[in-house]
Every structure is written in C-alpha cells, then in structure tokens.
Amino acid sequence: MTTSHHPFWVAGSAVTTQASSEIRSPFDGRAAGTVFEAGAEHVETALSAASAVAAEFAGTPVYVRASALAHVSSRLRERGEDRAADHRRIR
C-alpha cells in the first residue's frame, strides 16, 4: 500500500515540516498517509498574511466572496470523493 504525504498551506504556499503525524485507517490500522504539523511561526505567518489583505478583502462584493466559498466547498466535496476512493483502495 502506498501512503501519501500532505503539506499544509500558509499564505498561498505548501509547507512541510520536520514534525508530522501518520494517519492510519480506522478500519484496519494500516498507514494511510502523513500530515505535517504547523508550528506557532506558521500560525503567525498565516495571521499576518490575512491581516495584510483584510481591508482589501472587506471591500470585495458579497457575490464575489460567495462565489469563492462555493468554489472551495465544491473542491472540498471533490477531494472528499478522492479520499473516499483512496480509502476503498486501502481496504
């Protein structure tokens, strides 16, 4: 079985760290993947990036923000299907 490694995202960049956690299948306990763990410095970077664009983003029309959220929701649903497919392969 092949496991995958999943970075986290900070201010538009994929990040990996030395700290990680192995994710195991709840059905058979086999390794399913690795996620990297964010530290305090990553949280600070994310908060600084969000703060830097807050005023600009506040002026974004509601329909644009709604469209962005709909896109993210759609992609999460798609990725959920990908994860379900991965899980079926693991079993």
Secondary structure as the mmCIF struct_conf table of DSSP 4:
data_model
#
loop_
_struct_conf.conf_type_id
_struct_conf.id
_struct_conf.beg_label_comp_id
_struct_conf.beg_label_asym_id
_struct_conf.beg_label_seq_id
_struct_conf.end_label_comp_id
_struct_conf.end_label_asym_id
_struct_conf.end_label_seq_id
STRN STRN1 SER A 4 HIS A 6
STRN STRN2 PHE A 8 VAL A 10
TURN_TY1_P TURN_TY1_P1 ALA A 11 GLY A 12
STRN STRN3 SER A 13 VAL A 15
BEND BEND1 GLN A 18 GLN A 18
STRN STRN4 SER A 20 ARG A 24
TURN_TY1_P TURN_TY1_P2 PRO A 26 ASP A 28
STRN STRN5 ALA A 31 PHE A 36
HELX_LH_PP_P HELX_LH_PP_P1 GLU A 37 ALA A 38
HELX_RH_AL_P HELX_RH_AL_P1 ALA A 40 ALA A 58
TURN_TY1_P TURN_TY1_P3 GLY A 59 GLY A 59
BEND BEND2 THR A 60 THR A 60
HELX_RH_AL_P HELX_RH_AL_P2 VAL A 62 ILE A 90
#
